[in-house]
Amino acid sequence: MVNKSFGMQPATQYLSVPGGRVGYDVRGDGPLVALLPGMGELRSSYRFLVEPLVAAGHRVVTVDLRGHGDSDATFTSYGDVETASDITALMQQLGEPAVLVGNSMSAGSAVIVAAQHPELVDGLVLVGPFVRNPVSGNAFLRLAFRALMARPWVAAAWNAYLPTLYSGRKPEDFSAYRVAMIAAMKRPGYAAAFSRTTRTDHAQAENSLASVHTPTLVVMGTKDPDFKDPAAEADWIAGVLDASVAMIDDAGHYPQSQQPEATADAVIEFLASVQRRA
């Protein structure tokens, strides 16, 4: 178990899907909440959020993306659509709908699930969400990023790039978490899987937005470097999905670990509103 050192996971369970297995764990009792990390991250990205959610009366499942953490790196394809397929299969296995909390790429996958299988989704929390391809920016820089994330240097490149995504306050255990993440990526097959994940396209997520009618919360770090104007991107998504927005001060792309108290407060308040609607 690659996440064991962070102390938040019970025994890893596995979902078998075509091409391999997806690792996950479950804690607590109550309405289901599924925590889905961003690409390159481990499910322990949510290590500070699980306990508050369990204490608030929720059953919490945290999931490793295919090709990451305790999931297999034997799949032939990776990305938004593939992750959405894995989430759908997991919700069906667990036998109940969930509020899906998706970070970065996984937010786009959560949108796809909500559009295709609304019966499986009680609500969406989209954290630092990529639900569309960049609408502007330097094409050269995007190509340069893709080159950096190519084998064989992808682990070293991601290790160097990762701190920039944690703009603002970094978690106290960031150094240890970073070491664990890169060690996981250096296992045979995992760097190649991650490299392929970085090539994902968010067109399917954007095309799915009009079909999503579930309650939604957008959580965005005020210093998220992945967006030229984080507040404007959050407002655009909120306008499309009739969502509420929580801007988290002094946080970059991962507010769930950078500012866990503020993030937990916003998420728990949203979950309570979902339950009141139900």
Backbone torsions as a table, in degrees:
resi	resn	phi	psi	omega
1	MET	NA	117.5	-174.4
2	VAL	-76.3	-18.5	-175.1
3	ASN	-98.8	2.9	-169.5
4	LYS	-58.1	-34.9	-173.9
5	SER	-66.2	-15.1	-178.2
6	PHE	-91.3	-6.0	167.3
7	GLY	73.2	8.7	-177.6
8	MET	-100.0	-12.3	-172.1
9	GLN	-101.1	133.6	163.0
10	PRO	-75.5	-168.1	-179.0
11	ALA	-58.7	135.2	178.9
12	THR	-68.1	134.7	172.2
13	GLN	-107.7	165.1	-175.4
14	TYR	-132.8	137.9	172.8
15	LEU	-105.1	122.9	177.5
16	SER	-90.2	123.0	176.8
17	VAL	-130.9	164.6	179.6
18	PRO	-54.4	123.6	177.4
19	GLY	102.6	-13.1	-179.3
20	GLY	160.7	-162.9	-178.7
21	ARG	-121.3	149.5	176.8
22	VAL	-113.7	126.3	-179.0
23	GLY	-86.9	141.7	178.0
24	TYR	-155.9	168.5	171.9
25	ASP	-142.0	161.4	-176.5
26	VAL	-132.5	136.6	175.6
27	ARG	-137.5	151.4	171.3
28	GLY	82.9	179.6	179.1
29	ASP	-136.7	150.0	178.8
30	GLY	125.8	-166.2	177.7
31	PRO	-57.2	140.6	-171.2
32	LEU	-81.1	136.4	172.6
33	VAL	-127.2	127.6	179.4
34	ALA	-109.0	124.9	-178.0
35	LEU	-104.5	118.8	-171.9
36	LEU	-119.0	118.4	-175.6
37	PRO	-80.1	169.6	175.0
38	GLY	-82.1	167.6	-179.9
39	MET	-64.4	142.8	-177.3
40	GLY	85.6	-19.4	-177.7
41	GLU	-92.1	159.0	172.1
42	LEU	-96.1	163.7	178.6
43	ARG	-64.5	-20.1	175.6
44	SER	-71.3	1.8	167.1
45	SER	-55.0	-25.7	-179.4
46	TYR	-99.5	19.4	-173.3
47	ARG	-58.6	-27.9	-179.4
48	PHE	-92.0	-8.2	-175.9
49	LEU	-99.1	-24.6	-174.2
50	VAL	-61.6	-51.8	-176.2
51	GLU	-58.5	-47.0	177.5
52	PRO	-60.6	-36.0	179.6
53	LEU	-70.0	-41.0	176.7
54	VAL	-63.5	-43.4	179.7
55	ALA	-63.6	-27.6	178.7
56	ALA	-82.1	0.7	173.9
57	GLY	96.1	35.9	-178.4
58	HIS	-121.6	149.4	168.2
59	ARG	-88.0	122.9	-170.4
60	VAL	-118.8	124.3	175.1
61	VAL	-113.0	129.3	174.4
62	THR	-112.6	139.4	-167.7
63	VAL	-128.2	137.2	169.4
64	ASP	-89.6	135.3	174.2
65	LEU	-62.1	153.4	173.3
66	ARG	-57.5	138.0	-177.9
67	GLY	78.5	11.1	-179.5
68	HIS	-134.3	149.0	170.0
69	GLY	55.0	-126.7	-177.8
70	ASP	-87.1	0.5	173.9
71	SER	-82.5	160.3	-178.7
72	ASP	-76.6	156.1	174.7
73	ALA	-111.3	32.7	-176.6
74	THR	-100.6	1.9	-175.9
75	PHE	-73.6	156.1	179.2
76	THR	-92.5	-11.9	179.7
77	SER	-149.8	154.6	-174.8
78	TYR	-143.7	153.3	175.9
79	GLY	140.8	-168.0	-176.2
80	ASP	-56.6	-52.3	-174.0
81	VAL	-66.5	-42.0	-179.3
82	GLU	-65.8	-41.4	177.4
83	THR	-63.9	-39.7	176.6
84	ALA	-59.8	-39.6	177.9
85	SER	-63.5	-41.1	178.9
86	ASP	-65.5	-42.5	179.4
87	ILE	-62.2	-44.0	179.5
88	THR	-58.6	-46.2	-179.6
89	ALA	-63.9	-38.1	-179.7
90	LEU	-67.6	-43.5	178.7
91	MET	-62.1	-38.4	178.5
92	GLN	-66.4	-38.0	178.4
93	GLN	-68.0	-40.4	-179.0
94	LEU	-73.2	-19.5	169.9
95	GLY	80.0	20.7	177.1
96	GLU	-158.1	155.9	177.4
97	PRO	-73.1	164.0	-177.4
98	ALA	-141.7	159.6	161.3
99	VAL	-84.0	122.1	-178.7
100	LEU	-93.4	123.7	176.4
101	VAL	-107.4	105.7	-176.2
102	GLY	-113.9	131.9	179.7
103	ASN	-106.9	131.0	174.0
104	SER	60.4	-120.4	-179.6
105	MET	-58.7	-38.6	-177.3
106	SER	-64.9	-22.7	175.4
107	ALA	-63.9	-41.0	176.1
108	GLY	-63.0	-39.5	177.8
109	SER	-64.3	-40.5	179.2
110	ALA	-62.9	-39.0	177.1
111	VAL	-61.0	-42.3	179.7
112	ILE	-62.2	-43.6	178.7
113	VAL	-61.8	-44.1	-178.9
114	ALA	-62.5	-34.0	179.1
115	ALA	-74.6	-40.6	-174.6
116	GLN	-87.1	-29.0	-176.5
117	HIS	-137.1	67.0	-177.9
118	PRO	-60.2	-23.2	179.2
119	GLU	-69.2	-15.0	-179.7
120	LEU	-97.2	-4.9	-170.9
121	VAL	-126.2	116.9	176.1
122	ASP	-86.6	-23.2	-179.0
123	GLY	-175.9	167.7	179.4
124	LEU	-127.6	135.7	167.0
125	VAL	-119.7	113.9	-174.9
126	LEU	-106.8	111.4	-172.6
127	VAL	-106.6	120.3	-176.8
128	GLY	49.2	50.1	-161.7
129	PRO	-80.1	135.1	165.2
130	PHE	-101.6	97.2	177.6
131	VAL	-114.3	8.9	173.0
132	ARG	-158.2	160.0	174.7
133	ASN	-71.7	153.9	-179.2
134	PRO	-53.2	134.1	-177.5
135	VAL	-87.1	-13.5	178.8
136	SER	-155.4	178.6	177.9
137	GLY	123.7	176.2	-175.2
138	ASN	-85.8	113.7	-179.6
139	ALA	-61.8	-35.0	179.0
140	PHE	-61.9	-42.0	179.9
141	LEU	-64.5	-37.1	178.3
142	ARG	-65.7	-39.8	177.5
143	LEU	-67.0	-37.8	178.1
144	ALA	-64.3	-39.4	178.0
145	PHE	-62.9	-44.0	179.4
146	ARG	-60.9	-38.8	178.1
147	ALA	-65.0	-40.2	178.5
148	LEU	-63.3	-33.8	-176.8
149	MET	-90.1	16.3	175.7
150	ALA	-89.2	156.9	173.9
151	ARG	-70.2	157.2	3.1
152	PRO	-95.8	6.8	-172.5
153	TRP	-102.2	14.7	-172.6
154	VAL	-62.1	-40.1	-178.3
155	ALA	-64.2	-44.6	179.0
156	ALA	-65.3	-38.8	-179.8
157	ALA	-66.6	-43.3	179.6
158	TRP	-66.5	-37.6	177.6
159	ASN	-59.6	-39.9	179.5
160	ALA	-75.4	-33.3	-174.9
161	TYR	-80.9	-30.5	-171.4
162	LEU	-54.6	-45.0	-178.0
163	PRO	-58.1	-27.4	179.4
164	THR	-67.4	-28.2	178.8
165	LEU	-76.0	-17.9	176.7
166	TYR	-95.6	41.6	177.2
167	SER	-56.4	142.8	-175.4
168	GLY	90.5	-150.5	-178.5
169	ARG	-68.8	133.0	174.4
170	LYS	-99.2	149.2	176.0
171	PRO	-59.1	151.0	-179.6
172	GLU	-62.1	-29.5	-178.6
173	ASP	-100.7	23.4	-174.6
174	PHE	-58.0	-41.8	-177.9
175	SER	-61.2	-45.1	-179.9
176	ALA	-67.7	-40.3	179.1
177	TYR	-63.3	-42.4	179.8
178	ARG	-62.0	-42.4	178.2
179	VAL	-60.7	-44.8	-179.4
180	ALA	-64.6	-39.8	-179.6
181	MET	-64.0	-45.5	-178.2
182	ILE	-70.7	-35.7	176.1
183	ALA	-62.0	-40.2	177.9
184	ALA	-63.6	-38.8	-178.2
185	MET	-70.6	-24.9	-176.9
186	LYS	-82.8	-4.8	176.5
187	ARG	-67.2	153.6	-177.2
188	PRO	-54.5	127.0	175.6
189	GLY	91.1	-20.3	-172.1
190	TYR	-80.0	-34.0	176.9
191	ALA	-64.1	-41.4	178.7
192	ALA	-64.3	-40.2	178.8
193	ALA	-63.9	-43.1	178.6
194	PHE	-63.8	-44.1	179.2
195	SER	-56.3	-41.6	179.5
196	ARG	-70.2	-32.2	178.2
197	THR	-64.7	-35.3	-178.3
198	THR	-65.9	-13.1	-179.5
199	ARG	-90.4	6.8	-175.9
200	THR	-61.6	152.1	179.0
201	ASP	-113.4	140.4	-175.8
202	HIS	-102.1	15.1	-177.9
203	ALA	-62.6	-40.7	-179.4
204	GLN	-63.8	-37.2	177.2
205	ALA	-63.3	-46.9	179.8
206	GLU	-62.9	-40.4	179.4
207	ASN	-65.7	-21.0	-178.0
208	SER	-87.3	-15.1	-172.3
209	LEU	-57.4	-41.6	-176.6
210	ALA	-65.6	-18.5	-178.2
211	SER	-97.2	4.6	-178.2
212	VAL	-97.9	126.0	-177.9
213	HIS	-131.4	20.7	-179.4
214	THR	-90.9	153.1	174.9
215	PRO	-55.8	138.7	-173.4
216	THR	-139.6	140.2	171.9
217	LEU	-121.7	130.6	174.5
218	VAL	-102.4	123.8	178.7
219	VAL	-113.7	122.9	-175.6
220	MET	-136.8	131.1	172.6
221	GLY	-71.3	137.7	-178.3
222	THR	-66.0	-19.0	-178.8
223	LYS	-112.1	21.1	-178.2
224	ASP	-60.3	113.2	-175.0
225	PRO	-77.5	-8.3	-179.8
226	ASP	-78.5	-6.6	-179.0
227	PHE	-130.4	133.4	179.3
228	LYS	-57.6	-40.4	178.1
229	ASP	-136.7	92.2	-175.9
230	PRO	-56.5	-41.6	-178.8
231	ALA	-64.6	-39.0	179.5
232	ALA	-66.5	-39.9	178.0
233	GLU	-65.4	-42.5	177.7
234	ALA	-60.9	-42.4	-179.8
235	ASP	-66.0	-37.2	178.7
236	TRP	-63.4	-46.7	179.5
237	ILE	-62.9	-42.4	179.8
238	ALA	-61.4	-37.8	179.2
239	GLY	-66.5	-38.7	-179.7
240	VAL	-70.8	-38.9	-173.3
241	LEU	-103.2	4.1	-175.2
242	ASP	52.8	47.7	-173.9
243	ALA	-101.1	163.7	168.7
244	SER	-94.0	162.4	-175.1
245	VAL	-129.0	136.8	170.8
246	ALA	-122.5	110.5	175.3
247	MET	-89.8	126.4	-175.4
248	ILE	-104.4	115.1	-177.3
249	ASP	-66.8	147.6	173.9
250	ASP	56.9	38.3	177.5
251	ALA	-135.1	148.3	176.7
252	GLY	-99.3	-122.7	-172.4
253	HIS	-82.9	-10.3	-174.1
254	TYR	-130.2	63.0	-177.8
255	PRO	-60.7	-23.3	-179.7
256	GLN	-64.2	-25.1	176.2
257	SER	-111.5	-21.3	179.7
258	GLN	-81.3	-40.6	178.4
259	GLN	-133.8	67.3	-171.5
260	PRO	-64.8	-34.0	-178.0
261	GLU	-66.5	-48.6	179.8
262	ALA	-64.3	-39.1	179.2
263	THR	-66.7	-44.8	179.3
264	ALA	-61.1	-42.0	179.5
265	ASP	-59.0	-45.5	-178.3
266	ALA	-66.1	-43.0	-177.6
267	VAL	-68.5	-43.6	-178.5
268	ILE	-65.1	-40.0	176.2
269	GLU	-61.6	-41.5	178.0
270	PHE	-64.9	-43.7	180.0
271	LEU	-61.1	-37.7	177.3
272	ALA	-63.5	-38.5	178.9
273	SER	-67.8	-35.0	176.8
274	VAL	-63.5	-42.9	180.0
275	GLN	-66.0	-37.1	178.0
276	ARG	-64.9	-38.3	177.2
277	ARG	-64.9	-39.1	-178.9
278	ALA	-66.5	NA	NA
